[in-house]
């Protein structure tokens, strides 16, 4: 019999691989190799080590997650106004720019997925793979933006690089979100392995 954790491992692995394949379909895939793909690998490892093993506590995670997601819309506006879709590929990676249509639709579709992942966390769905998406947003969308935009300013010598000023808030939001993702557990849903290698909750029930 396949243990609960094994099922979570398989689901997360399939989802992460699908995302990485999708990232490589980007018009400028080199931009993904240094940003989105490494962050997905980090998110995958963090998920398997934490939220794939236990039910996350939405009461602790969801408020800061929604704050981060709300701020992301303002960050997107900052990037769009400054021409991030053009300057990021060209100035940082020497790649061709994105179209405005791709940039807008790509970001809005991502935010829709992030919102649905938050809903899945709130509903405490039996399958925990949506938490991989939550982790990816925390790693790439929050801390990744904080770190990368600072680096972009050094690379270009331009403190006005699109998105820099709104990315500064993520230096505060990001560590809080990641800490809560890593540490919070719903009461009654702490999970450990029984002698058969299956996952059981603190109450003795299989999650």
C-alpha positions in Angstrom: 0.0 0.0 0.0 1.3 3.4 -0.9 1.8 5.7 2.1 0.1 9.1 2.2 3.5 10.8 2.1 4.5 8.8 -1.0 1.3 10.0 -2.7 2.2 13.6 -1.8 5.8 13.1 -3.0 4.5 11.8 -6.4 2.0 14.5 -6.8 4.5 17.3 -5.9 7.1 15.8 -8.3 4.7 15.6 -11.2 3.5 19.2 -10.5 7.0 20.6 -10.2 8.2 18.8 -13.4 5.2 20.1 -15.3 5.9 23.7 -14.1 9.5 23.4 -15.1 8.6 22.2 -18.6 6.1 25.1 -18.8 8.7 27.6 -17.8 11.0 26.4 -20.6 8.2 27.4 -23.1 8.8 31.0 -22.1 9.7 33.3 -25.1 13.1 33.9 -23.4 13.8 30.6 -21.6 17.2 31.8 -20.4 15.4 34.2 -18.0 13.6 31.1 -16.5 16.8 29.1 -16.0 18.2 31.6 -13.5 15.0 32.6 -11.7 11.8 30.5 -11.9 13.3 27.1 -12.3 15.8 27.2 -9.4 13.0 28.7 -7.2 10.7 25.9 -8.2 13.3 23.4 -7.1 13.7 25.2 -3.8 10.0 25.3 -3.3 9.7 21.6 -4.1 12.3 20.7 -1.5 10.7 23.0 1.1 7.3 21.5 0.5 8.5 17.9 0.8 10.3 18.7 4.0 7.3 20.5 5.6 3.8 21.0 4.2 3.8 17.6 2.4 4.2 16.0 5.8 1.5 17.9 7.8 -1.6 20.0 7.3 -0.6 23.7 7.3 -2.4 26.0 9.6 -4.3 28.5 7.4 -5.0 30.8 10.4 -1.3 31.5 10.6 -0.3 31.4 7.0 -3.2 32.8 5.0 -3.2 36.4 6.4 0.4 37.1 5.5 0.0 35.1 2.3 -2.9 37.3 1.2 -0.9 40.4 2.1 1.9 39.3 -0.1 -0.5 38.4 -2.9 -2.2 41.8 -2.7 1.2 43.6 -2.7 2.1 41.6 -5.8 -0.5 43.4 -7.8 1.1 46.7 -6.9 4.5 45.3 -7.7 3.2 44.2 -11.1 1.9 47.7 -11.7 5.3 49.1 -10.8 7.0 46.7 -13.2 4.6 47.3 -16.0 4.9 51.1 -15.8 8.7 50.9 -16.0 8.8 48.5 -18.9 10.0 45.4 -17.0 8.8 43.2 -19.8 11.4 44.8 -22.0 14.3 45.7 -19.7 14.4 42.5 -17.7 15.2 40.2 -20.6 17.3 42.7 -22.5 19.3 44.4 -19.8 19.8 41.4 -17.5 20.0 38.4 -19.7 20.7 39.8 -23.2 17.5 38.1 -24.4 14.6 39.3 -26.5 11.9 41.2 -24.7 8.4 39.9 -23.9 5.3 41.3 -25.5 3.1 43.3 -23.2 0.3 40.8 -23.9 2.4 37.9 -22.7 3.6 39.8 -19.7 0.1 40.8 -18.6 -1.6 37.5 -19.2 1.3 35.5 -17.8 1.2 37.4 -14.5 -2.6 37.5 -14.2 -2.8 33.8 -14.8 -0.1 33.2 -12.2 -2.0 35.3 -9.7 -5.2 33.4 -10.3 -3.3 30.1 -9.6 -1.9 31.6 -6.4 -5.3 32.7 -5.3 -6.7 29.3 -5.9 -3.8 27.8 -3.9 -4.7 30.0 -1.0 -8.3 28.8 -1.2 -7.1 25.2 -1.2 -5.1 26.0 1.9 -8.2 27.6 3.6 -10.3 24.5 2.7 -7.6 22.1 4.0 -8.0 19.8 1.0 -6.9 16.2 1.6 -4.2 16.5 -1.0 -1.4 18.9 -0.1 0.1 19.6 -3.5 -1.4 23.1 -3.7 1.0 24.0 -0.9 3.8 23.5 -3.5 2.3 26.5 -5.3 2.1 28.5 -2.1 5.8 27.7 -1.4 6.7 28.7 -5.0 5.0 32.1 -4.5 6.8 32.6 -1.2 10.2 31.6 -2.7 10.0 33.2 -6.2 7.2 35.8 -6.0 8.2 37.2 -2.6 11.8 36.5 -1.6 12.9 36.0 -5.2 11.6 39.4 -6.1 13.2 41.0 -3.1 16.7 39.5 -3.8 16.6 39.7 -7.6 15.4 43.3 -7.9 18.2 44.4 -5.6 20.7 42.5 -7.8 19.2 44.1 -11.0 19.9 47.5 -9.6 23.5 46.6 -9.0 23.8 45.0 -12.5 22.3 48.0 -14.3 23.4 50.7 -11.9 19.8 52.0 -12.0 17.9 52.4 -8.7 14.9 53.1 -10.9 14.9 49.6 -12.4 11.2 48.6 -12.8 9.8 47.0 -9.7 12.7 47.8 -7.3 10.9 50.1 -4.9 7.8 47.9 -4.4 10.1 44.9 -4.0 11.6 46.3 -0.8 8.4 45.4 1.1 9.1 41.8 0.4 12.2 41.9 2.6 9.7 42.1 5.5 6.9 40.0 4.2 9.0 37.2 2.8 10.8 36.0 5.9 7.5 36.0 7.9 5.7 34.0 5.2 8.5 31.5 4.8 8.8 31.0 8.6 5.1 30.4 9.0 5.0 28.0 6.1 7.9 26.1 7.6 6.7 25.9 11.2 2.9 26.1 11.3 0.8 23.0 11.7 -2.9 22.6 12.3 -3.8 21.2 15.7 -4.7 17.5 15.4 -2.9 17.2 12.1 0.6 16.6 13.1 1.8 13.7 11.1 4.3 10.9 11.8 5.1 7.5 10.3 3.6 4.4 11.7 5.6 1.1 11.7 4.2 0.3 8.2 5.6 3.5 6.8 2.2 5.1 6.4 1.5 8.6 7.7 -0.8 8.9 10.7 -2.0 12.0 12.6 -1.5 12.7 16.3 -4.9 11.3 17.0 -3.9 8.0 15.3 -6.0 8.6 12.2 -4.5 8.5 8.7 -4.6 12.1 7.3 
